[in-house]
Amino acid sequence: MKLYRFLTGPDDATFCRRVSEALNLGWTLHGSPSLTFDGSRVIAGQALVKEVEGDYSPEIRLSDM
């Protein structure tokens, strides 16, 4: 099964660490990062996908995969 998640947060070192952690857990980038401005700061977003065994269930905690 293929899982999808979209990480968002302020465009800072913490966001980059979250994406790096996901990559090291086997997630792969899906498309280009996105940026927006909320009036006071830049917000980044990055889609990620991962192939895993099993069947999809809404109870799956993507952050644990």
Phi and psi restraints in degrees (range 20) as a CNS / XPLOR table:
assign (resid 1 and name C) (resid 2 and name N)
       (resid 2 and name CA) (resid 2 and name C) 1.0 -105.4 20.0 2
assign (resid 2 and name N) (resid 2 and name CA)
       (resid 2 and name C) (resid 3 and name N) 1.0 128.9 20.0 2
assign (resid 2 and name C) (resid 3 and name N)
       (resid 3 and name CA) (resid 3 and name C) 1.0 -103.4 20.0 2
assign (resid 3 and name N) (resid 3 and name CA)
       (resid 3 and name C) (resid 4 and name N) 1.0 151.5 20.0 2
assign (resid 3 and name C) (resid 4 and name N)
       (resid 4 and name CA) (resid 4 and name C) 1.0 -131.2 20.0 2
assign (resid 4 and name N) (resid 4 and name CA)
       (resid 4 and name C) (resid 5 and name N) 1.0 138.3 20.0 2
assign (resid 4 and name C) (resid 5 and name N)
       (resid 5 and name CA) (resid 5 and name C) 1.0 -144.9 20.0 2
assign (resid 5 and name N) (resid 5 and name CA)
       (resid 5 and name C) (resid 6 and name N) 1.0 156.2 20.0 2
assign (resid 5 and name C) (resid 6 and name N)
       (resid 6 and name CA) (resid 6 and name C) 1.0 -129.2 20.0 2
assign (resid 6 and name N) (resid 6 and name CA)
       (resid 6 and name C) (resid 7 and name N) 1.0 112.8 20.0 2
assign (resid 6 and name C) (resid 7 and name N)
       (resid 7 and name CA) (resid 7 and name C) 1.0 -89.3 20.0 2
assign (resid 7 and name N) (resid 7 and name CA)
       (resid 7 and name C) (resid 8 and name N) 1.0 139.1 20.0 2
assign (resid 7 and name C) (resid 8 and name N)
       (resid 8 and name CA) (resid 8 and name C) 1.0 -136.1 20.0 2
assign (resid 8 and name N) (resid 8 and name CA)
       (resid 8 and name C) (resid 9 and name N) 1.0 158.1 20.0 2
assign (resid 8 and name C) (resid 9 and name N)
       (resid 9 and name CA) (resid 9 and name C) 1.0 164.7 20.0 2
assign (resid 9 and name N) (resid 9 and name CA)
       (resid 9 and name C) (resid 10 and name N) 1.0 172.1 20.0 2
assign (resid 9 and name C) (resid 10 and name N)
       (resid 10 and name CA) (resid 10 and name C) 1.0 -55.2 20.0 2
assign (resid 10 and name N) (resid 10 and name CA)
       (resid 10 and name C) (resid 11 and name N) 1.0 141.7 20.0 2
assign (resid 10 and name C) (resid 11 and name N)
       (resid 11 and name CA) (resid 11 and name C) 1.0 -74.7 20.0 2
assign (resid 11 and name N) (resid 11 and name CA)
       (resid 11 and name C) (resid 12 and name N) 1.0 83.9 20.0 2
assign (resid 11 and name C) (resid 12 and name N)
       (resid 12 and name CA) (resid 12 and name C) 1.0 -143.8 20.0 2
assign (resid 12 and name N) (resid 12 and name CA)
       (resid 12 and name C) (resid 13 and name N) 1.0 -175.9 20.0 2
assign (resid 12 and name C) (resid 13 and name N)
       (resid 13 and name CA) (resid 13 and name C) 1.0 -62.8 20.0 2
assign (resid 13 and name N) (resid 13 and name CA)
       (resid 13 and name C) (resid 14 and name N) 1.0 -33.5 20.0 2
assign (resid 13 and name C) (resid 14 and name N)
       (resid 14 and name CA) (resid 14 and name C) 1.0 -63.4 20.0 2
assign (resid 14 and name N) (resid 14 and name CA)
       (resid 14 and name C) (resid 15 and name N) 1.0 -43.2 20.0 2
assign (resid 14 and name C) (resid 15 and name N)
       (resid 15 and name CA) (resid 15 and name C) 1.0 -61.8 20.0 2
assign (resid 15 and name N) (resid 15 and name CA)
       (resid 15 and name C) (resid 16 and name N) 1.0 -45.1 20.0 2
assign (resid 15 and name C) (resid 16 and name N)
       (resid 16 and name CA) (resid 16 and name C) 1.0 -61.5 20.0 2
assign (resid 16 and name N) (resid 16 and name CA)
       (resid 16 and name C) (resid 17 and name N) 1.0 -38.2 20.0 2
assign (resid 16 and name C) (resid 17 and name N)
       (resid 17 and name CA) (resid 17 and name C) 1.0 -65.4 20.0 2
assign (resid 17 and name N) (resid 17 and name CA)
       (resid 17 and name C) (resid 18 and name N) 1.0 -37.9 20.0 2
assign (resid 17 and name C) (resid 18 and name N)
       (resid 18 and name CA) (resid 18 and name C) 1.0 -63.9 20.0 2
assign (resid 18 and name N) (resid 18 and name CA)
       (resid 18 and name C) (resid 19 and name N) 1.0 -42.9 20.0 2
assign (resid 18 and name C) (resid 19 and name N)
       (resid 19 and name CA) (resid 19 and name C) 1.0 -66.1 20.0 2
assign (resid 19 and name N) (resid 19 and name CA)
       (resid 19 and name C) (resid 20 and name N) 1.0 -43.6 20.0 2
assign (resid 19 and name C) (resid 20 and name N)
       (resid 20 and name CA) (resid 20 and name C) 1.0 -61.0 20.0 2
assign (resid 20 and name N) (resid 20 and name CA)
       (resid 20 and name C) (resid 21 and name N) 1.0 -41.3 20.0 2
assign (resid 20 and name C) (resid 21 and name N)
       (resid 21 and name CA) (resid 21 and name C) 1.0 -61.4 20.0 2
assign (resid 21 and name N) (resid 21 and name CA)
       (resid 21 and name C) (resid 22 and name N) 1.0 -45.7 20.0 2
assign (resid 21 and name C) (resid 22 and name N)
       (resid 22 and name CA) (resid 22 and name C) 1.0 -60.9 20.0 2
assign (resid 22 and name N) (resid 22 and name CA)
       (resid 22 and name C) (resid 23 and name N) 1.0 -42.5 20.0 2
assign (resid 22 and name C) (resid 23 and name N)
       (resid 23 and name CA) (resid 23 and name C) 1.0 -61.0 20.0 2
assign (resid 23 and name N) (resid 23 and name CA)
       (resid 23 and name C) (resid 24 and name N) 1.0 -39.8 20.0 2
assign (resid 23 and name C) (resid 24 and name N)
       (resid 24 and name CA) (resid 24 and name C) 1.0 -74.1 20.0 2
assign (resid 24 and name N) (resid 24 and name CA)
       (resid 24 and name C) (resid 25 and name N) 1.0 -13.2 20.0 2
assign (resid 24 and name C) (resid 25 and name N)
       (resid 25 and name CA) (resid 25 and name C) 1.0 -95.4 20.0 2
assign (resid 25 and name N) (resid 25 and name CA)
       (resid 25 and name C) (resid 26 and name N) 1.0 8.6 20.0 2
assign (resid 25 and name C) (resid 26 and name N)
       (resid 26 and name CA) (resid 26 and name C) 1.0 101.2 20.0 2
assign (resid 26 and name N) (resid 26 and name CA)
       (resid 26 and name C) (resid 27 and name N) 1.0 -2.1 20.0 2
assign (resid 26 and name C) (resid 27 and name N)
       (resid 27 and name CA) (resid 27 and name C) 1.0 -73.6 20.0 2
assign (resid 27 and name N) (resid 27 and name CA)
       (resid 27 and name C) (resid 28 and name N) 1.0 153.3 20.0 2
assign (resid 27 and name C) (resid 28 and name N)
       (resid 28 and name CA) (resid 28 and name C) 1.0 -124.2 20.0 2
assign (resid 28 and name N) (resid 28 and name CA)
       (resid 28 and name C) (resid 29 and name N) 1.0 150.6 20.0 2
assign (resid 28 and name C) (resid 29 and name N)
       (resid 29 and name CA) (resid 29 and name C) 1.0 -64.5 20.0 2
assign (resid 29 and name N) (resid 29 and name CA)
       (resid 29 and name C) (resid 30 and name N) 1.0 142.4 20.0 2
assign (resid 29 and name C) (resid 30 and name N)
       (resid 30 and name CA) (resid 30 and name C) 1.0 -127.0 20.0 2
assign (resid 30 and name N) (resid 30 and name CA)
       (resid 30 and name C) (resid 31 and name N) 1.0 97.1 20.0 2
assign (resid 30 and name C) (resid 31 and name N)
       (resid 31 and name CA) (resid 31 and name C) 1.0 84.7 20.0 2
assign (resid 31 and name N) (resid 31 and name CA)
       (resid 31 and name C) (resid 32 and name N) 1.0 -177.0 20.0 2
assign (resid 31 and name C) (resid 32 and name N)
       (resid 32 and name CA) (resid 32 and name C) 1.0 -85.1 20.0 2
assign (resid 32 and name N) (resid 32 and name CA)
       (resid 32 and name C) (resid 33 and name N) 1.0 156.5 20.0 2
assign (resid 32 and name C) (resid 33 and name N)
       (resid 33 and name CA) (resid 33 and name C) 1.0 -67.7 20.0 2
assign (resid 33 and name N) (resid 33 and name CA)
       (resid 33 and name C) (resid 34 and name N) 1.0 158.0 20.0 2
assign (resid 33 and name C) (resid 34 and name N)
       (resid 34 and name CA) (resid 34 and name C) 1.0 -121.5 20.0 2
assign (resid 34 and name N) (resid 34 and name CA)
       (resid 34 and name C) (resid 35 and name N) 1.0 150.6 20.0 2
assign (resid 34 and name C) (resid 35 and name N)
       (resid 35 and name CA) (resid 35 and name C) 1.0 -133.2 20.0 2
assign (resid 35 and name N) (resid 35 and name CA)
       (resid 35 and name C) (resid 36 and name N) 1.0 144.6 20.0 2
assign (resid 35 and name C) (resid 36 and name N)
       (resid 36 and name CA) (resid 36 and name C) 1.0 -144.9 20.0 2
assign (resid 36 and name N) (resid 36 and name CA)
       (resid 36 and name C) (resid 37 and name N) 1.0 166.8 20.0 2
assign (resid 36 and name C) (resid 37 and name N)
       (resid 37 and name CA) (resid 37 and name C) 1.0 -119.1 20.0 2
assign (resid 37 and name N) (resid 37 and name CA)
       (resid 37 and name C) (resid 38 and name N) 1.0 125.9 20.0 2
assign (resid 37 and name C) (resid 38 and name N)
       (resid 38 and name CA) (resid 38 and name C) 1.0 -95.9 20.0 2
assign (resid 38 and name N) (resid 38 and name CA)
       (resid 38 and name C) (resid 39 and name N) 1.0 13.9 20.0 2
assign (resid 38 and name C) (resid 39 and name N)
       (resid 39 and name CA) (resid 39 and name C) 1.0 103.1 20.0 2
assign (resid 39 and name N) (resid 39 and name CA)
       (resid 39 and name C) (resid 40 and name N) 1.0 -21.0 20.0 2
assign (resid 39 and name C) (resid 40 and name N)
       (resid 40 and name CA) (resid 40 and name C) 1.0 -136.6 20.0 2
assign (resid 40 and name N) (resid 40 and name CA)
       (resid 40 and name C) (resid 41 and name N) 1.0 -19.1 20.0 2
assign (resid 40 and name C) (resid 41 and name N)
       (resid 41 and name CA) (resid 41 and name C) 1.0 -153.9 20.0 2
assign (resid 41 and name N) (resid 41 and name CA)
       (resid 41 and name C) (resid 42 and name N) 1.0 162.0 20.0 2
assign (resid 41 and name C) (resid 42 and name N)
       (resid 42 and name CA) (resid 42 and name C) 1.0 -86.1 20.0 2
assign (resid 42 and name N) (resid 42 and name CA)
       (resid 42 and name C) (resid 43 and name N) 1.0 130.9 20.0 2
assign (resid 42 and name C) (resid 43 and name N)
       (resid 43 and name CA) (resid 43 and name C) 1.0 -110.3 20.0 2
assign (resid 43 and name N) (resid 43 and name CA)
       (resid 43 and name C) (resid 44 and name N) 1.0 130.1 20.0 2
assign (resid 43 and name C) (resid 44 and name N)
       (resid 44 and name CA) (resid 44 and name C) 1.0 -105.4 20.0 2
assign (resid 44 and name N) (resid 44 and name CA)
       (resid 44 and name C) (resid 45 and name N) 1.0 153.9 20.0 2
assign (resid 44 and name C) (resid 45 and name N)
       (resid 45 and name CA) (resid 45 and name C) 1.0 -143.0 20.0 2
assign (resid 45 and name N) (resid 45 and name CA)
       (resid 45 and name C) (resid 46 and name N) 1.0 144.5 20.0 2
assign (resid 45 and name C) (resid 46 and name N)
       (resid 46 and name CA) (resid 46 and name C) 1.0 -145.4 20.0 2
assign (resid 46 and name N) (resid 46 and name CA)
       (resid 46 and name C) (resid 47 and name N) 1.0 125.8 20.0 2
assign (resid 46 and name C) (resid 47 and name N)
       (resid 47 and name CA) (resid 47 and name C) 1.0 -83.2 20.0 2
assign (resid 47 and name N) (resid 47 and name CA)
       (resid 47 and name C) (resid 48 and name N) 1.0 144.3 20.0 2
assign (resid 47 and name C) (resid 48 and name N)
       (resid 48 and name CA) (resid 48 and name C) 1.0 -136.2 20.0 2
assign (resid 48 and name N) (resid 48 and name CA)
       (resid 48 and name C) (resid 49 and name N) 1.0 147.9 20.0 2
assign (resid 48 and name C) (resid 49 and name N)
       (resid 49 and name CA) (resid 49 and name C) 1.0 -131.9 20.0 2
assign (resid 49 and name N) (resid 49 and name CA)
       (resid 49 and name C) (resid 50 and name N) 1.0 156.9 20.0 2
assign (resid 49 and name C) (resid 50 and name N)
       (resid 50 and name CA) (resid 50 and name C) 1.0 -153.7 20.0 2
assign (resid 50 and name N) (resid 50 and name CA)
       (resid 50 and name C) (resid 51 and name N) 1.0 134.0 20.0 2
assign (resid 50 and name C) (resid 51 and name N)
       (resid 51 and name CA) (resid 51 and name C) 1.0 -88.1 20.0 2
assign (resid 51 and name N) (resid 51 and name CA)
       (resid 51 and name C) (resid 52 and name N) 1.0 129.6 20.0 2
assign (resid 51 and name C) (resid 52 and name N)
       (resid 52 and name CA) (resid 52 and name C) 1.0 -138.6 20.0 2
assign (resid 52 and name N) (resid 52 and name CA)
       (resid 52 and name C) (resid 53 and name N) 1.0 162.5 20.0 2
assign (resid 52 and name C) (resid 53 and name N)
       (resid 53 and name CA) (resid 53 and name C) 1.0 -74.9 20.0 2
assign (resid 53 and name N) (resid 53 and name CA)
       (resid 53 and name C) (resid 54 and name N) 1.0 157.0 20.0 2
assign (resid 53 and name C) (resid 54 and name N)
       (resid 54 and name CA) (resid 54 and name C) 1.0 100.6 20.0 2
assign (resid 54 and name N) (resid 54 and name CA)
       (resid 54 and name C) (resid 55 and name N) 1.0 -174.6 20.0 2
assign (resid 54 and name C) (resid 55 and name N)
       (resid 55 and name CA) (resid 55 and name C) 1.0 -108.5 20.0 2
assign (resid 55 and name N) (resid 55 and name CA)
       (resid 55 and name C) (resid 56 and name N) 1.0 150.3 20.0 2
assign (resid 55 and name C) (resid 56 and name N)
       (resid 56 and name CA) (resid 56 and name C) 1.0 -68.4 20.0 2
assign (resid 56 and name N) (resid 56 and name CA)
       (resid 56 and name C) (resid 57 and name N) 1.0 142.2 20.0 2
assign (resid 56 and name C) (resid 57 and name N)
       (resid 57 and name CA) (resid 57 and name C) 1.0 -144.9 20.0 2
assign (resid 57 and name N) (resid 57 and name CA)
       (resid 57 and name C) (resid 58 and name N) 1.0 139.3 20.0 2
assign (resid 57 and name C) (resid 58 and name N)
       (resid 58 and name CA) (resid 58 and name C) 1.0 -62.1 20.0 2
assign (resid 58 and name N) (resid 58 and name CA)
       (resid 58 and name C) (resid 59 and name N) 1.0 -16.6 20.0 2
assign (resid 58 and name C) (resid 59 and name N)
       (resid 59 and name CA) (resid 59 and name C) 1.0 -79.6 20.0 2
assign (resid 59 and name N) (resid 59 and name CA)
       (resid 59 and name C) (resid 60 and name N) 1.0 -8.7 20.0 2
assign (resid 59 and name C) (resid 60 and name N)
       (resid 60 and name CA) (resid 60 and name C) 1.0 -62.5 20.0 2
assign (resid 60 and name N) (resid 60 and name CA)
       (resid 60 and name C) (resid 61 and name N) 1.0 128.4 20.0 2
assign (resid 60 and name C) (resid 61 and name N)
       (resid 61 and name CA) (resid 61 and name C) 1.0 -91.1 20.0 2
assign (resid 61 and name N) (resid 61 and name CA)
       (resid 61 and name C) (resid 62 and name N) 1.0 104.0 20.0 2
assign (resid 61 and name C) (resid 62 and name N)
       (resid 62 and name CA) (resid 62 and name C) 1.0 -59.6 20.0 2
assign (resid 62 and name N) (resid 62 and name CA)
       (resid 62 and name C) (resid 63 and name N) 1.0 -33.5 20.0 2
assign (resid 62 and name C) (resid 63 and name N)
       (resid 63 and name CA) (resid 63 and name C) 1.0 -68.2 20.0 2
assign (resid 63 and name N) (resid 63 and name CA)
       (resid 63 and name C) (resid 64 and name N) 1.0 -16.9 20.0 2
assign (resid 63 and name C) (resid 64 and name N)
       (resid 64 and name CA) (resid 64 and name C) 1.0 -91.3 20.0 2
assign (resid 64 and name N) (resid 64 and name CA)
       (resid 64 and name C) (resid 65 and name N) 1.0 -6.0 20.0 2
